[in-house]
Structure formats: structure tokens, C-alpha cells
Amino acid sequence: MTADRRESVSRAPSALSTDVSLAVIEYGDAASAYARAMTAPGLPRSVVDDYAIVVDVLALARKVPLPDVPPLLAVGTRALLRVHHALLG
């Protein structure tokens, strides 16, 4: 008999990593809906700054370890909510 020396097959992603990945995708979709509005003339600087936070969070969420993503998305979601309310007037 010979020992099986094949490389182990990588595991399927966990339910948590799938949920977090889907949340990042949804967050990105929601954020992109506001991109065009950021070029409107006369937009307050605070709104543009909040949108910059949204974009930075999206970039970071794709790079940080999985446990750090939900708190990042919470910060970004609050910033996106401020952008939304500001655009509603």
C-alpha cells in the first residue's frame, strides 16, 4: 500500500464568508447608485466627504480580514445614510 500524497482540496467557503461577500456586493451596488449625484453643482462638502467615506469603506472591506468587515460596513452604511438624507434635502 502506498500513502495518498495528493494535495488536499480547498474547502468550500463558510456561510459567514458568503454572507459577508454578498453584503459587500450589495453595499457596493447601493453606493454606486449615488455616484452620479456626487458631481452635482453646489453639493455641500460634507456630503462629498461622507461619500468618500463610503468609497473608502468599500475598498477596505475587500482587503481586511473577514471579522473586520461587518463593523466597517456599519460605518459606511451610516455615511451612506447621511448622503441619502442630504440629497433628499
Stockholm file with secondary structure:
# STOCKHOLM 1.0

chainA/1-89         MTADRRESVSRAPSALSTDVSLAVIEYGDAASAYARAMTAPGLPRSVVDDYAIVVDVLALARKVPLPDVPPLLAVGTRALLRVHHALLG
#=GR chainA/1-89 SS CCCCCCCCCCCCCCHHHHHHHHHHHHHHHHHHTTTGGGGCTTCCHHHHHHHHHHHHHHHHHTTSCGGGHHHHHHHHHHHHHHHHHHHHC
#=GC SS_cons        CCCCCCCCCCCCCCHHHHHHHHHHHHHHHHHHTTTGGGGCTTCCHHHHHHHHHHHHHHHHHTTSCGGGHHHHHHHHHHHHHHHHHHHHC
//
